[in-house]
């Protein structure tokens, strides 16, 4: 089971990304995506996150990344 602290951190970062996308803040959305990807990788590498939980979040992050692929000015 994922620790509450990690879940709150990742969910908060994902929520920030979602809000930036909804408000069409492209630069902030890209920054939020990078921050989310970095945090996710750090939790996995440190062993604080199990593979199952990592894959669940990774799918969501990859979905946002695909959606944002053509976001530029």
RAHU-V481653 format. One record per helix or strand of 3 or more residues. SS is the DSSP state (hx for helix, st for strand). FROM is the first residue (numbers start at 0). TO is the last residue. Records with the same first field share a line. If there is no record, write none. Layout:
BEGIN
SS: FROM-TO  FROM-TO
END
This chain:
BEGIN
hx: 3-21  25-45  50-66
END
